Amino acid sequence: MHLLAPTDISWAIKTTALQHILIATTFFSMGINFTMATESSYQSTETRAYIPFTESHEWIRQLETTFSASSISLSTADEGYGNFGAMFYVKANSDVTITSLDFYGARIEAGVPVQLYGRPGKYVGHETNSTGWTLIYDNASMELFGRTSPASLSGLDVNVLPGQFHSFVLWSPNRKIMYNPGTVEEALYSSNEYIEFYEGVGIEALFNGDPTSLSIPRILRGELHFDVKFTGQPSSVPSNSPSAVPSAIPSQNPTSVPSRQPSLQPSSQLSSSPSATPSQSPSSQPTQ
C-alpha cells in the first residue's frame, strides 16, 4: 500500500479546503443573485400591478369646462330710425355669458355718455319703472362712430342660464341710438343654437313712468357677443386590470419582499464570503 508523504497530505488538505471555499462562494453568489433577481422580478410585477380604489363611492369626477366665443346679429339694416334708448330681451338655449354689445350712434362724436341696464326675465311690465333694473355698464365719455361703424360696450359679464330670459336697456341721455322698426313686439327676430333675440321697444325717456314715451316695436341695430360654457365628463374610470406591457423604466429601489420566481441566470460577480452551509462533496477536479 502506498502511503502519502506528509507534503502530499498537506497539499490534499489545502486543495480540498480551497475547493470547498470556491464551491461555497459560488453557491453564496448564486444565493445573493436569487435575492437580487427576485427583488428585481417582484419590482417589475409591482410596477404594473393595479391597486383597487377602495373609496370609489366617495370619488367625485371633476368636470371639464371650456368656453367658446360666439355672437348673434341684431338688426343690420340702416333705415335711419333712432332714439335715446332701446329695450329688448334674450333667451338662452345654453349656459351663456354676455360679454359685449355693439351698437350704432346717429353720428360720429366723442364724449358721449352711455349706460346699459339689465334685469332677469322679460322687460314687459317694467318698461317705465326702474325697480329691478341694475346698472351694468356706465361710460360717461364714450366715442361713437356714426351709422356705418359700431361702438362697443365691452367688459360685460352677464350670465344667463339655459331656458332663462334676460332684458337690457341701452341708454344715452343726449345722443340717439340707432334701431329699426319691427313687426310685433316680443317676436323672435334672430337666433342660433345658443341664444334667441326678440324684438323690443324704443324709449325716449328712462324710467319716467310714461308709457307714451315708448316706440313699439323696435329692433336695436348691432351685435351681441357672448361666451358659451361647455361642461363635459373627463375620460372614463380607470380599468381594473394592469396593462399587458410593463413599464419600460422600473423604479430605482427594490421591494422588501422577493418574488416567487428567481431569475434564470446567476450574477456575474462572486461574493467575498462563503455560504453558511457548503456542499458535502468537493468537485472531481481541483481548481487551476
Phi and psi in degrees as GROMACS dihedral restraints (atoms count N, CA, C in turn):
[ dihedral_restraints ]
;  ai    aj    ak    al  type     phi  dphi    fc
    3     4     5     6     1   -88.7    20    10
    4     5     6     7     1   122.7    20    10
    6     7     8     9     1   -95.2    20    10
    7     8     9    10     1   142.7    20    10
    9    10    11    12     1   -80.2    20    10
   10    11    12    13     1   137.7    20    10
   12    13    14    15     1   -71.9    20    10
   13    14    15    16     1   157.6    20    10
   15    16    17    18     1   -55.5    20    10
   16    17    18    19     1   -36.1    20    10
   18    19    20    21     1   -68.4    20    10
   19    20    21    22     1   -35.0    20    10
   21    22    23    24     1   -66.4    20    10
   22    23    24    25     1   -41.1    20    10
   24    25    26    27     1   -63.2    20    10
   25    26    27    28     1   -44.1    20    10
   27    28    29    30     1   -61.2    20    10
   28    29    30    31     1   -41.9    20    10
   30    31    32    33     1   -64.5    20    10
   31    32    33    34     1   -40.1    20    10
   33    34    35    36     1   -65.1    20    10
   34    35    36    37     1   -41.4    20    10
   36    37    38    39     1   -63.8    20    10
   37    38    39    40     1   -44.9    20    10
   39    40    41    42     1   -63.1    20    10
   40    41    42    43     1   -41.0    20    10
   42    43    44    45     1   -64.0    20    10
   43    44    45    46     1   -45.2    20    10
   45    46    47    48     1   -62.5    20    10
   46    47    48    49     1   -42.7    20    10
   48    49    50    51     1   -62.9    20    10
   49    50    51    52     1   -41.7    20    10
   51    52    53    54     1   -63.2    20    10
   52    53    54    55     1   -40.4    20    10
   54    55    56    57     1   -62.2    20    10
   55    56    57    58     1   -42.7    20    10
   57    58    59    60     1   -61.9    20    10
   58    59    60    61     1   -41.1    20    10
   60    61    62    63     1   -64.5    20    10
   61    62    63    64     1   -45.4    20    10
   63    64    65    66     1   -63.6    20    10
   64    65    66    67     1   -42.2    20    10
   66    67    68    69     1   -64.5    20    10
   67    68    69    70     1   -45.3    20    10
   69    70    71    72     1   -62.5    20    10
   70    71    72    73     1   -39.8    20    10
   72    73    74    75     1   -62.4    20    10
   73    74    75    76     1   -42.7    20    10
   75    76    77    78     1   -62.1    20    10
   76    77    78    79     1   -47.1    20    10
   78    79    80    81     1   -65.6    20    10
   79    80    81    82     1   -39.1    20    10
   81    82    83    84     1   -63.2    20    10
   82    83    84    85     1   -40.6    20    10
   84    85    86    87     1   -61.7    20    10
   85    86    87    88     1   -43.2    20    10
   87    88    89    90     1   -64.6    20    10
   88    89    90    91     1   -37.2    20    10
   90    91    92    93     1   -63.5    20    10
   91    92    93    94     1   -43.2    20    10
   93    94    95    96     1   -61.8    20    10
   94    95    96    97     1   -40.0    20    10
   96    97    98    99     1   -64.6    20    10
   97    98    99   100     1   -36.9    20    10
   99   100   101   102     1   -57.4    20    10
  100   101   102   103     1   -43.2    20    10
  102   103   104   105     1   -66.0    20    10
  103   104   105   106     1   -45.9    20    10
  105   106   107   108     1   -63.5    20    10
  106   107   108   109     1   -46.8    20    10
  108   109   110   111     1   -64.8    20    10
  109   110   111   112     1   -39.7    20    10
  111   112   113   114     1   -61.7    20    10
  112   113   114   115     1   -46.2    20    10
  114   115   116   117     1   -62.2    20    10
  115   116   117   118     1   -42.0    20    10
  117   118   119   120     1   -63.6    20    10
  118   119   120   121     1   -42.7    20    10
  120   121   122   123     1   -65.3    20    10
  121   122   123   124     1   -41.9    20    10
  123   124   125   126     1   -65.3    20    10
  124   125   126   127     1   -38.2    20    10
  126   127   128   129     1   -58.0    20    10
  127   128   129   130     1   -46.5    20    10
  129   130   131   132     1   -61.7    20    10
  130   131   132   133     1   -38.4    20    10
  132   133   134   135     1   -66.4    20    10
  133   134   135   136     1   -43.2    20    10
  135   136   137   138     1   -67.8    20    10
  136   137   138   139     1   -31.5    20    10
  138   139   140   141     1   -59.3    20    10
  139   140   141   142     1   -37.6    20    10
  141   142   143   144     1  -105.6    20    10
  142   143   144   145     1    10.4    20    10
  144   145   146   147     1   -75.4    20    10
  145   146   147   148     1   147.8    20    10
  147   148   149   150     1   -96.2    20    10
  148   149   150   151     1   128.0    20    10
  150   151   152   153     1  -102.0    20    10
  151   152   153   154     1   113.2    20    10
  153   154   155   156     1   -61.3    20    10
  154   155   156   157     1   145.9    20    10
  156   157   158   159     1   -88.2    20    10
  157   158   159   160     1   103.6    20    10
  159   160   161   162     1   -76.5    20    10
  160   161   162   163     1   -12.5    20    10
  162   163   164   165     1  -113.5    20    10
  163   164   165   166     1    39.9    20    10
  165   166   167   168     1   -63.5    20    10
  166   167   168   169     1   -26.3    20    10
  168   169   170   171     1   -70.1    20    10
  169   170   171   172     1   -16.8    20    10
  171   172   173   174     1  -103.9    20    10
  172   173   174   175     1     1.2    20    10
  174   175   176   177     1   -81.6    20    10
  175   176   177   178     1   121.5    20    10
  177   178   179   180     1  -108.4    20    10
  178   179   180   181     1   115.6    20    10
  180   181   182   183     1   -73.9    20    10
  181   182   183   184     1   132.3    20    10
  183   184   185   186     1   -76.2    20    10
  184   185   186   187     1   134.0    20    10
  186   187   188   189     1   -84.6    20    10
  187   188   189   190     1   143.6    20    10
  189   190   191   192     1   -92.1    20    10
  190   191   192   193     1   126.0    20    10
  192   193   194   195     1  -117.9    20    10
  193   194   195   196     1   128.9    20    10
  195   196   197   198     1  -130.5    20    10
  196   197   198   199     1   158.6    20    10
  198   199   200   201     1  -125.2    20    10
  199   200   201   202     1   139.9    20    10
  201   202   203   204     1  -128.2    20    10
  202   203   204   205     1   127.1    20    10
  204   205   206   207     1   -75.9    20    10
  205   206   207   208     1   139.8    20    10
  207   208   209   210     1  -150.9    20    10
  208   209   210   211     1   179.6    20    10
  210   211   212   213     1  -158.8    20    10
  211   212   213   214     1   167.1    20    10
  213   214   215   216     1  -139.3    20    10
  214   215   216   217     1   134.7    20    10
  216   217   218   219     1   -79.3    20    10
  217   218   219   220     1   136.6    20    10
  219   220   221   222     1   -90.8    20    10
  220   221   222   223     1  -141.6    20    10
  222   223   224   225     1   -73.1    20    10
  223   224   225   226     1   139.5    20    10
  225   226   227   228     1  -113.3    20    10
  226   227   228   229     1   -20.5    20    10
  228   229   230   231     1   -74.1    20    10
  229   230   231   232     1   149.0    20    10
  231   232   233   234     1  -104.2    20    10
  232   233   234   235     1    94.8    20    10
  234   235   236   237     1  -106.3    20    10
  235   236   237   238     1     2.5    20    10
  237   238   239   240     1    83.2    20    10
  238   239   240   241     1    12.5    20    10
  240   241   242   243     1   -96.2    20    10
  241   242   243   244     1   148.7    20    10
  243   244   245   246     1  -175.2    20    10
  244   245   246   247     1   165.3    20    10
  246   247   248   249     1  -158.7    20    10
  247   248   249   250     1  -175.3    20    10
  249   250   251   252     1   -75.8    20    10
  250   251   252   253     1   -12.3    20    10
  252   253   254   255     1  -158.3    20    10
  253   254   255   256     1   163.2    20    10
  255   256   257   258     1  -141.7    20    10
  256   257   258   259     1   141.7    20    10
  258   259   260   261     1  -125.3    20    10
  259   260   261   262     1   138.9    20    10
  261   262   263   264     1  -159.8    20    10
  262   263   264   265     1   171.9    20    10
  264   265   266   267     1  -138.2    20    10
  265   266   267   268     1   160.9    20    10
  267   268   269   270     1  -126.6    20    10
  268   269   270   271     1   160.4    20    10
  270   271   272   273     1  -124.8    20    10
  271   272   273   274     1   132.7    20    10
  273   274   275   276     1   -90.2    20    10
  274   275   276   277     1   134.2    20    10
  276   277   278   279     1   -99.1    20    10
  277   278   279   280     1   -15.0    20    10
  279   280   281   282     1  -133.6    20    10
  280   281   282   283     1   177.6    20    10
  282   283   284   285     1   -77.3    20    10
  283   284   285   286     1   104.9    20    10
  285   286   287   288     1  -122.0    20    10
  286   287   288   289     1   154.7    20    10
  288   289   290   291     1  -127.7    20    10
  289   290   291   292     1   116.8    20    10
  291   292   293   294     1   -68.1    20    10
  292   293   294   295     1   126.7    20    10
  294   295   296   297     1  -112.9    20    10
  295   296   297   298     1   -27.4    20    10
  297   298   299   300     1  -162.9    20    10
  298   299   300   301     1   160.7    20    10
  300   301   302   303     1  -134.9    20    10
  301   302   303   304     1   122.8    20    10
  303   304   305   306     1   -96.4    20    10
  304   305   306   307     1   140.5    20    10
  306   307   308   309     1  -150.2    20    10
  307   308   309   310     1   170.6    20    10
  309   310   311   312     1  -117.0    20    10
  310   311   312   313     1   138.9    20    10
  312   313   314   315     1   -97.0    20    10
  313   314   315   316     1   167.2    20    10
  315   316   317   318     1   -70.8    20    10
  316   317   318   319     1   -27.9    20    10
  318   319   320   321     1  -155.2    20    10
  319   320   321   322     1   168.3    20    10
  321   322   323   324     1   -76.5    20    10
  322   323   324   325     1   126.0    20    10
  324   325   326   327     1  -166.5    20    10
  325   326   327   328     1   145.4    20    10
  327   328   329   330     1  -108.7    20    10
  328   329   330   331     1   162.1    20    10
  330   331   332   333     1    74.8    20    10
  331   332   333   334     1    28.6    20    10
  333   334   335   336     1   -94.4    20    10
  334   335   336   337     1   126.3    20    10
  336   337   338   339     1   -74.3    20    10
  337   338   339   340     1   132.7    20    10
  339   340   341   342     1  -137.0    20    10
  340   341   342   343     1   136.9    20    10
  342   343   344   345     1  -130.3    20    10
  343   344   345   346     1   154.3    20    10
  345   346   347   348     1  -133.3    20    10
  346   347   348   349     1   127.3    20    10
  348   349   350   351     1  -112.0    20    10
  349   350   351   352     1   154.6    20    10
  351   352   353   354     1  -143.9    20    10
  352   353   354   355     1   158.3    20    10
  354   355   356   357     1  -156.3    20    10
  355   356   357   358     1   145.7    20    10
  357   358   359   360     1   -67.1    20    10
  358   359   360   361     1   146.6    20    10
  360   361   362   363     1    87.0    20    10
  361   362   363   364     1  -169.5    20    10
  363   364   365   366     1   -85.2    20    10
  364   365   366   367     1   147.8    20    10
  366   367   368   369     1   -76.7    20    10
  367   368   369   370     1   -16.0    20    10
  369   370   371   372     1   -56.2    20    10
  370   371   372   373     1   126.9    20    10
  372   373   374   375     1    93.0    20    10
  373   374   375   376     1    -6.4    20    10
  375   376   377   378     1  -127.7    20    10
  376   377   378   379     1    21.4    20    10
  378   379   380   381     1   -65.9    20    10
  379   380   381   382     1   -35.2    20    10
  381   382   383   384     1  -114.4    20    10
  382   383   384   385     1     8.1    20    10
  384   385   386   387     1  -120.9    20    10
  385   386   387   388     1   131.0    20    10
  387   388   389   390     1   -79.2    20    10
  388   389   390   391     1    -8.2    20    10
  390   391   392   393     1   -61.0    20    10
  391   392   393   394     1   127.7    20    10
  393   394   395   396     1    91.7    20    10
  394   395   396   397     1   -11.8    20    10
  396   397   398   399     1   -88.1    20    10
  397   398   399   400     1   143.2    20    10
  399   400   401   402     1  -123.4    20    10
  400   401   402   403     1   132.6    20    10
  402   403   404   405     1   -74.7    20    10
  403   404   405   406     1   117.1    20    10
  405   406   407   408     1  -113.6    20    10
  406   407   408   409     1    -8.3    20    10
  408   409   410   411     1  -151.8    20    10
  409   410   411   412     1   134.5    20    10
  411   412   413   414     1  -148.5    20    10
  412   413   414   415     1   109.9    20    10
  414   415   416   417     1  -125.0    20    10
  415   416   417   418     1   115.0    20    10
  417   418   419   420     1   -80.3    20    10
  418   419   420   421     1   -11.9    20    10
  420   421   422   423     1  -148.8    20    10
  421   422   423   424     1    79.5    20    10
  423   424   425   426     1  -102.8    20    10
  424   425   426   427     1   150.1    20    10
  426   427   428   429     1   -98.0    20    10
  427   428   429   430     1   126.3    20    10
  429   430   431   432     1  -105.7    20    10
  430   431   432   433     1   149.7    20    10
  432   433   434   435     1  -115.6    20    10
  433   434   435   436     1    17.2    20    10
  435   436   437   438     1    82.1    20    10
  436   437   438   439     1  -163.1    20    10
  438   439   440   441     1   -85.7    20    10
  439   440   441   442     1    -4.6    20    10
  441   442   443   444     1  -107.8    20    10
  442   443   444   445     1   -19.5    20    10
  444   445   446   447     1  -131.8    20    10
  445   446   447   448     1   132.7    20    10
  447   448   449   450     1   -80.8    20    10
  448   449   450   451     1   151.7    20    10
  450   451   452   453     1   -96.8    20    10
  451   452   453   454     1   159.8    20    10
  453   454   455   456     1  -130.7    20    10
  454   455   456   457     1   133.0    20    10
  456   457   458   459     1   -94.5    20    10
  457   458   459   460     1    97.7    20    10
  459   460   461   462     1  -100.2    20    10
  460   461   462   463     1   170.4    20    10
  462   463   464   465     1    78.3    20    10
  463   464   465   466     1    16.7    20    10
  465   466   467   468     1   -75.0    20    10
  466   467   468   469     1   156.2    20    10
  468   469   470   471     1  -149.8    20    10
  469   470   471   472     1    74.2    20    10
  471   472   473   474     1  -116.8    20    10
  472   473   474   475     1   108.7    20    10
  474   475   476   477     1   -88.5    20    10
  475   476   477   478     1   132.7    20    10
  477   478   479   480     1  -127.9    20    10
  478   479   480   481     1   120.0    20    10
  480   481   482   483     1   -81.5    20    10
  481   482   483   484     1   160.1    20    10
  483   484   485   486     1   -55.9    20    10
  484   485   486   487     1   132.7    20    10
  486   487   488   489     1    86.2    20    10
  487   488   489   490     1    -6.1    20    10
  489   490   491   492     1   -97.2    20    10
  490   491   492   493     1   154.0    20    10
  492   493   494   495     1  -103.7    20    10
  493   494   495   496     1   152.1    20    10
  495   496   497   498     1  -146.6    20    10
  496   497   498   499     1   134.3    20    10
  498   499   500   501     1  -107.1    20    10
  499   500   501   502     1   154.1    20    10
  501   502   503   504     1  -138.8    20    10
  502   503   504   505     1   149.0    20    10
  504   505   506   507     1  -127.2    20    10
  505   506   507   508     1   118.6    20    10
  507   508   509   510     1   -97.6    20    10
  508   509   510   511     1   126.2    20    10
  510   511   512   513     1  -139.1    20    10
  511   512   513   514     1   135.6    20    10
  513   514   515   516     1  -135.6    20    10
  514   515   516   517     1   120.1    20    10
  516   517   518   519     1   -69.4    20    10
  517   518   519   520     1   -21.9    20    10
  519   520   521   522     1  -136.4    20    10
  520   521   522   523     1    10.0    20    10
  522   523   524   525     1  -135.8    20    10
  523   524   525   526     1   137.5    20    10
  525   526   527   528     1   -76.6    20    10
  526   527   528   529     1   142.8    20    10
  528   529   530   531     1  -105.2    20    10
  529   530   531   532     1   136.4    20    10
  531   532   533   534     1   -84.0    20    10
  532   533   534   535     1   137.2    20    10
  534   535   536   537     1  -147.0    20    10
  535   536   537   538     1  -180.0    20    10
  537   538   539   540     1  -131.0    20    10
  538   539   540   541     1   154.7    20    10
  540   541   542   543     1   -63.6    20    10
  541   542   543   544     1   144.6    20    10
  543   544   545   546     1  -104.6    20    10
  544   545   546   547     1  -164.4    20    10
  546   547   548   549     1  -108.9    20    10
  547   548   549   550     1   -55.3    20    10
  549   550   551   552     1  -140.3    20    10
  550   551   552   553     1   129.0    20    10
  552   553   554   555     1   -58.2    20    10
  553   554   555   556     1   138.6    20    10
  555   556   557   558     1    71.8    20    10
  556   557   558   559     1     8.8    20    10
  558   559   560   561     1   -75.1    20    10
  559   560   561   562     1   145.3    20    10
  561   562   563   564     1   -68.4    20    10
  562   563   564   565     1   124.0    20    10
  564   565   566   567     1  -101.4    20    10
  565   566   567   568     1   -46.7    20    10
  567   568   569   570     1  -149.1    20    10
  568   569   570   571     1   155.6    20    10
  570   571   572   573     1  -160.4    20    10
  571   572   573   574     1   160.9    20    10
  573   574   575   576     1  -140.3    20    10
  574   575   576   577     1  -168.4    20    10
  576   577   578   579     1   -70.9    20    10
  577   578   579   580     1   -11.3    20    10
  579   580   581   582     1  -106.6    20    10
  580   581   582   583     1   -31.1    20    10
  582   583   584   585     1  -153.6    20    10
  583   584   585   586     1   155.0    20    10
  585   586   587   588     1  -125.1    20    10
  586   587   588   589     1   139.1    20    10
  588   589   590   591     1  -116.4    20    10
  589   590   591   592     1   129.6    20    10
  591   592   593   594     1  -113.6    20    10
  592   593   594   595     1   150.1    20    10
  594   595   596   597     1   -63.1    20    10
  595   596   597   598     1   143.5    20    10
  597   598   599   600     1  -127.2    20    10
  598   599   600   601     1  -140.8    20    10
  600   601   602   603     1  -135.8    20    10
  601   602   603   604     1   158.7    20    10
  603   604   605   606     1   -97.6    20    10
  604   605   606   607     1   148.3    20    10
  606   607   608   609     1  -128.7    20    10
  607   608   609   610     1   140.1    20    10
  609   610   611   612     1   -99.6    20    10
  610   611   612   613     1   -25.3    20    10
  612   613   614   615     1  -137.0    20    10
  613   614   615   616     1   146.5    20    10
  615   616   617   618     1   -93.8    20    10
  616   617   618   619     1   114.2    20    10
  618   619   620   621     1    51.2    20    10
  619   620   621   622     1    49.5    20    10
  621   622   623   624     1   -97.0    20    10
  622   623   624   625     1     0.6    20    10
  624   625   626   627     1    79.3    20    10
  625   626   627   628     1     3.8    20    10
  627   628   629   630     1  -109.3    20    10
  628   629   630   631     1   108.4    20    10
  630   631   632   633     1   -67.9    20    10
  631   632   633   634     1   -16.9    20    10
  633   634   635   636     1   -73.9    20    10
  634   635   636   637     1    -8.6    20    10
  636   637   638   639     1   -83.5    20    10
  637   638   639   640     1     0.8    20    10
  639   640   641   642     1   -94.3    20    10
  640   641   642   643     1   141.6    20    10
  642   643   644   645     1  -109.8    20    10
  643   644   645   646     1   119.8    20    10
  645   646   647   648     1  -126.1    20    10
  646   647   648   649     1   137.6    20    10
  648   649   650   651     1   -89.0    20    10
  649   650   651   652     1   159.3    20    10
  651   652   653   654     1  -139.3    20    10
  652   653   654   655     1   152.0    20    10
  654   655   656   657     1  -127.1    20    10
  655   656   657   658     1   116.8    20    10
  657   658   659   660     1   -62.7    20    10
  658   659   660   661     1   137.0    20    10
  660   661   662   663     1   -82.9    20    10
  661   662   663   664     1   133.5    20    10
  663   664   665   666     1   148.5    20    10
  664   665   666   667     1  -154.1    20    10
  666   667   668   669     1  -152.0    20    10
  667   668   669   670     1   141.1    20    10
  669   670   671   672     1  -109.2    20    10
  670   671   672   673     1   126.2    20    10
  672   673   674   675     1  -107.4    20    10
  673   674   675   676     1   145.5    20    10
  675   676   677   678     1  -157.0    20    10
  676   677   678   679     1   162.6    20    10
  678   679   680   681     1  -105.8    20    10
  679   680   681   682     1   138.6    20    10
  681   682   683   684     1  -102.8    20    10
  682   683   684   685     1   129.8    20    10
  684   685   686   687     1   -95.4    20    10
  685   686   687   688     1   124.3    20    10
  687   688   689   690     1  -113.3    20    10
  688   689   690   691     1   128.5    20    10
  690   691   692   693     1  -123.2    20    10
  691   692   693   694     1   124.0    20    10
  693   694   695   696     1  -135.5    20    10
  694   695   696   697     1   168.8    20    10
  696   697   698   699     1   -81.0    20    10
  697   698   699   700     1   146.2    20    10
  699   700   701   702     1   -75.2    20    10
  700   701   702   703     1  -168.6    20    10
  702   703   704   705     1   -61.9    20    10
  703   704   705   706     1   161.9    20    10
  705   706   707   708     1   -65.9    20    10
  706   707   708   709     1   169.4    20    10
  708   709   710   711     1   -62.1    20    10
  709   710   711   712     1   141.0    20    10
  711   712   713   714     1   -55.8    20    10
  712   713   714   715     1   151.3    20    10
  714   715   716   717     1   -70.3    20    10
  715   716   717   718     1   161.8    20    10
  717   718   719   720     1   -87.1    20    10
  718   719   720   721     1    -8.9    20    10
  720   721   722   723     1  -119.1    20    10
  721   722   723   724     1   149.7    20    10
  723   724   725   726     1   -71.8    20    10
  724   725   726   727     1   166.8    20    10
  726   727   728   729     1   -72.3    20    10
  727   728   729   730     1   158.8    20    10
  729   730   731   732     1   -71.0    20    10
  730   731   732   733     1   -28.0    20    10
  732   733   734   735     1  -107.9    20    10
  733   734   735   736     1   124.1    20    10
  735   736   737   738     1   -69.5    20    10
  736   737   738   739     1   172.7    20    10
  738   739   740   741     1   -63.7    20    10
  739   740   741   742     1   142.4    20    10
  741   742   743   744     1   -72.9    20    10
  742   743   744   745     1   -26.2    20    10
  744   745   746   747     1  -121.3    20    10
  745   746   747   748     1   105.2    20    10
  747   748   749   750     1   -71.6    20    10
  748   749   750   751     1   168.3    20    10
  750   751   752   753     1   -70.3    20    10
  751   752   753   754     1   164.3    20    10
  753   754   755   756     1   -77.9    20    10
  754   755   756   757     1   -29.9    20    10
  756   757   758   759     1  -109.0    20    10
  757   758   759   760     1   136.2    20    10
  759   760   761   762     1   -74.5    20    10
  760   761   762   763     1   166.2    20    10
  762   763   764   765     1   -83.7    20    10
  763   764   765   766     1   165.3    20    10
  765   766   767   768     1   -81.4    20    10
  766   767   768   769     1   -14.7    20    10
  768   769   770   771     1  -110.9    20    10
  769   770   771   772     1   126.1    20    10
  771   772   773   774     1   -73.8    20    10
  772   773   774   775     1   164.2    20    10
  774   775   776   777     1   -81.4    20    10
  775   776   777   778     1   168.3    20    10
  777   778   779   780     1   -76.8    20    10
  778   779   780   781     1   -23.5    20    10
  780   781   782   783     1  -113.0    20    10
  781   782   783   784     1   119.8    20    10
  783   784   785   786     1   -77.0    20    10
  784   785   786   787     1   171.4    20    10
  786   787   788   789     1   -73.3    20    10
  787   788   789   790     1   162.7    20    10
  789   790   791   792     1   -84.5    20    10
  790   791   792   793     1   -22.0    20    10
  792   793   794   795     1  -113.9    20    10
  793   794   795   796     1   139.3    20    10
  795   796   797   798     1   -73.2    20    10
  796   797   798   799     1   167.2    20    10
  798   799   800   801     1   -71.2    20    10
  799   800   801   802     1   159.2    20    10
  801   802   803   804     1   -84.0    20    10
  802   803   804   805     1   -15.0    20    10
  804   805   806   807     1  -109.7    20    10
  805   806   807   808     1   139.1    20    10
  807   808   809   810     1   -82.4    20    10
  808   809   810   811     1   148.7    20    10
  810   811   812   813     1   -81.1    20    10
  811   812   813   814     1   163.7    20    10
  813   814   815   816     1   -88.9    20    10
  814   815   816   817     1    -8.2    20    10
  816   817   818   819     1  -124.6    20    10
  817   818   819   820     1   145.1    20    10
  819   820   821   822     1   -72.6    20    10
  820   821   822   823     1   166.8    20    10
  822   823   824   825     1   -76.6    20    10
  823   824   825   826     1   162.4    20    10
  825   826   827   828     1   -67.7    20    10
  826   827   828   829     1   -30.7    20    10
  828   829   830   831     1  -126.6    20    10
  829   830   831   832     1   102.5    20    10
  831   832   833   834     1   -74.9    20    10
  832   833   834   835     1   171.2    20    10
  834   835   836   837     1   -70.3    20    10
  835   836   837   838     1   160.4    20    10
  837   838   839   840     1   -77.6    20    10
  838   839   840   841     1   -26.7    20    10
  840   841   842   843     1  -127.9    20    10
  841   842   843   844     1   143.1    20    10
  843   844   845   846     1   -75.5    20    10
  844   845   846   847     1   168.2    20    10
  846   847   848   849     1   -70.7    20    10
  847   848   849   850     1   161.7    20    10
  849   850   851   852     1   -72.7    20    10
  850   851   852   853     1   -23.2    20    10
  852   853   854   855     1  -121.6    20    10
  853   854   855   856     1   132.5    20    10
  855   856   857   858     1   -70.1    20    10
  856   857   858   859     1   158.5    20    10
  858   859   860   861     1   -74.7    20    10
  859   860   861   862     1   138.1    20    10
